[in-house]
Amino acid sequence: MDYGHPVKFGVFVTPAATRPEHSLALAELADELGFDLVGVQDHPYQSRFLDTWTLLTAMAMRTSRIQVFPDVANLPLRPPAILAKAAASLDLLSRGRVELGLGAGGSFDAIKAIGGPMRTRGESVEALEEAIQVIRLMWSGERGVRFEGKYYQLAGVHTGPAPAHPIGIWLGAYKPRMLSLVGRAADGWVPSLGYVQPADLLEGNRRIDEAAAAAGRDPRSIRRVLNAGADISSEQLTSLTVENGMDTFVIGGLEDPEALRWFASDIVPAVREAVARTR
């Protein structure tokens, strides 16, 4: 399974509140080294973490080329209409360098502790599907927009601003219902290696493709973004691309600048050359 897309690489930066300058410096270095993306996890209830959206904004202002995205935004704690406005605003400020990772939410006890809603798994998926609709409506630039959902409502809002480019909505998804939602309504899939194995990626891509086709969408238009650790080899990354359908890899564990340089100089070109040969 290979969708034929160019292989892209990103870095997963820990939003450690004890060393904010380090996170910004890593984003700057990743930009200089030619990485395509920088992703930041979103757990607002973690006292040791900076706020993800604030950090992404600072990263975007310190870089010139690399894209930034929440990997993935905690939807129960971020109302979709406001999240849409924040994403569009940063996209304009960064000249089109924002993508939007979204998650249905987990750790609901922690979410409740910081003032968020308690939801069952089924409810969280329903809310996510509504949120995608709300976000896209907020990017439409239309006036007097209304939306009447079970979890979210718009009551005649004047939407905007529109983002600088078509922001992709990428879902962190594992279960069949969420995978089908990716295929029907999203622009990308963002699983994490460890929570899934290569065989799971094949099955997940199959479910996404079936749902996309049923909705009249081209499955090839959906990005396949995989979070992975720095211990992954170039051979594994090549296999995950040409055999398991993934096209973008966001690598964690590269917090040391020298490790980041090593990955950029040794692993990235080796994978791209191996994928080109295989294709």
N, C-alpha and C positions, 0 to 999 in steps of 0.2 A: 504494500500500500504506500504509494508515493504520489502526493498531489502536485509535485513539480515546482513548488515555490522556492525562491532563494532562501538559503539558510541564514537566519539571523540570530544574534547573540545579545543577551542582556546580563546585567549584574543585579543580584538581590542584596540590597543594602539594609542592614539592621538599623532601625531608628532609635539607637541607644541615646537616652537623655543625658547620660554621663559624658558623652563625647560628640556633641553635635557637629563640631568642626570636622571631625574625622569622616562623618557620613557625607558632608558636603565635598570634602576633598576627594573621596572615592568617586563620587558622581563626576567631578571635574576630570579626574584621571580617566575614568571610563569613556568620557566624551573625547578626550585627547587620543585615546588608544583605538577609537573606532567602533566601540560597542554601539549597538543599535538602541538599547533600552536600559532604563534603570527602574526596578520595581521595589516598592516598599510595602511591607505587610501592614495591616490596619487593625489594631487591637486597642481601641481607645481606653479600655478599662485596665490596661497594663501601666502601672505607675512608672515603670522603668523605661517606657517608650515615649518619644516625642509624638505629637499629633502628626499623622501621616500626611494630611493635605497641606499643612503648613510646611512640612519638610519638603514635599514635592515642589511646592512653589519656590522655596529657596534654592533647590537644586536646579530648577528650570532657569532661574535668574543667574545662576553661576555657570551655566553651560550654553552652548550655541547650536548643537546639532542633535544630540541624543534625545530620544523620546522618554517621557516619564509616565508612570502609571501606578495606581494603587493595586497591590497584588495580594488580595483583592479588597475593595472597599467593603466595610461592614455595614450592609444596608439597614439593619434595624436601628442603627445609631446615626444614620445619615439620611434625612428625608430626601426622597428622590428629586423633588423640584429644586431644592437648594443645592443638592449634589450636581445636578445638571448645570445650574448657573455657575457653580464653582469651576466645574470642568471646562465649560465654554469660556469663562473668563481667563483661566490659565492658558487655554489653547490660543486665545488671542494674544495674550502677553508673551507667549513663547513662540509665536508665529507657527502654530500648527504642530506642536510636539507633545500632545497629550493623548493618551488612550485611557479607557475607563474599565478597569477590572472590577467586577461586582461579585459579591458573595451573598447567599441567602441568610447567612449568620450561623454561628455556632456558639457554644459556651453561653447558653441563655441565662444561666444563673449570674454570670459576670455581667452580661448585658443588662439584666434587671437591676443589678447593684448600682449601675451608673445611670439608671433612669430610663432604660430602654424597655421595649415590650417583651413579654414572654410569648413565644410562638411554638407550636408544634412543627415538626418537619414539613408536614403537608401545608400548614399555613405559611411557613416561610417561603416555600416554592410559589404559592399563590401570590404572596406579596411581591416577590421578585418579578414575576411576570407582569404584574401591574406596574411596578416601578420602571421597567423597560419602556412601557408605553408612555408613562409620565415624562421620563427623561427625553424621549424623542419628541414629544409634544413641546417640551420646554425649549428645545433647540430649533423649533420650526419657525420662530419669528412671527407667528400668527397672534392676533388679538382676540380677546374674549374667549379664550379656550376653556372648555369644560371637560371634566373627566369624573365619572362617578364609579369608583371602585369600592371594594370591601375594605381595603386598607388605606387607600390614598384617594384624595379628591382634588380637583381643580375647579374653582367656581368663578369662571370668567376672567382668568388671569391673562394679562398681556405678556406674552412670552418673549424670551431673548435675554442676552444676546445670542445670536447664532455663532457657533464655533468657527474658527478659521479654516478647519478642514473637517471632513466627515469622521468624527471621533468613533472609534470602534468600541463596542460594548462586549467585553470578554468575560465569560462566566466561569467561576471556579465551580466545577461540577463533577460528581462521581456516580450518583444513582441514576437509574433509567429515566425517571421523570425529569430530572434536571438536564440530562443529556439530550432528551427530546426538546426541551426548551431552548437549548443552544442551537439545535438545528432549525427550529421554527422561527426564532426571534433574535438571536444574538449574532455577533460578528466574529467571535472567537471562543475557544475553549482553553481554560487554564488549570490543568491538574498538576499535582506535585508527585514526582517520583518518590516512592516510599509508601504513599497512600495508594498508588497504582503500580502495577508491574507492566512490562511490555505487552503481555497478552491482554491486559485490561485496556490498554490504549487502542488495540485493534478493535475490541468490542465497543469501546466508547465511540470511536470514529465511525463504526458501522451504524450505531444508533443515531448519531448526529446526522450522518448522510441520509439515512432513511427518512428522518423527520424533515430535513431540508428539502428533499425531493418531494415529499408529500405536500409541503407548503409552497411548492413551485419555486424553490430557491436552488441556486447552483451550489452544491456542497464545497466546491473548490474556492468559493468566496469566503469561507470561514477559516480564520487563522487557527492554528493548532500550536499552542504555547505551553511549554513544559518547564516547570520549576525542577531544578536538579542540583545536586551537590558538586563541589569542586573536585571530588574524587572520581568523577565520571571520566572515562577514557574517550579519546577521539574515535576509537572503533565503536564504542557503544553509541556515541552521538551520531555517527554515520548510520548505524543500524536503525536507530530510532527515527531517523529521517527517511531512509529509503524503504524500510520494512514496516514501520509502525505509523507513518503518516505525520510526524511532527515536523514543524518548520521553524520554530523559534525556541531557543533555550535560554532560560533565565537562571543564572548560576549563583548559588549561595556559597558562603564559605570563602569568598575572595576578599576578606576584610583587610588583608595585608597588601599594600601597594605592589610589592614584588610578586606576590601570587597573581594579582590582577594582570601585571605586565607579562608574566609567564604564560598565562592562559591566552592572552591576546596574541602573543608571538608564536606559541607552539601549537596550541590546540585549535584555535579558530581557523587558521589557514589549512591545517591538516584535514579538518573535517570538510571544509568547503571543496578542497581538491579531491578528496575521496568521494564525496557525493557527486561531483561533476564527472568523475571517471565512471562511476556506477551508472549514472544516467546516460 
